[in-house]
Amino acid sequence: MLNLLEVAIYAIVIAGQPQQLPVSFRCVPDGIDGVNCTNGMAATPEGVHDIRFRNGVVVVKGDRGRLTFTNGITSHMDSAGWVKFSNGISARRDRLGGFRLAIYKGVSGEGDYEAEFYCRQTEPEIAQCDRTK
């Protein structure tokens, strides 16, 4: 089974712009082997480690946690522990196990950000993401 929180985070990264995201959404198992999210995204396993979204984007998990999206988005870990995506989104796990995602105005992932989301596992089979800024 896919990790619900992981799917929710990737759904934000794929959407890219806060205008394309609801203020709040949930991701839940689809009853088979995939995940459906209330923001319209859905995902299924692709091979052993990767994830395919309904829109055709595949998230490929590489060495040392590096992620590559088939739509061209890449990622790297910065020195402060943030995962920086090439489309201007940064994500970091907090001490409670949730994730803070910052969506920056430019693709550099630096400076002022225009939106922030907090994603967490609210129940064993529900991942919840809420816009906090």
HUBEL-V189746 format. One line per field, one symbol per residue. ss: DSSP state (H for helix, E for strand, L for the rest). A space follows every 10 residues. Layout:
ss: ???
This chain:
ss: LLLHHHHHHH HHHHHLLHHH LLLEEEEEEL LLLLEEELLL LEEEEELLLE EEELLLLEEE ELHHHLEEEL LLLEEEELLL LLEEELLLEE EEELLLLLEE EEEELLLLLL LLEEEEEEEE EEELLEEEEE ELL
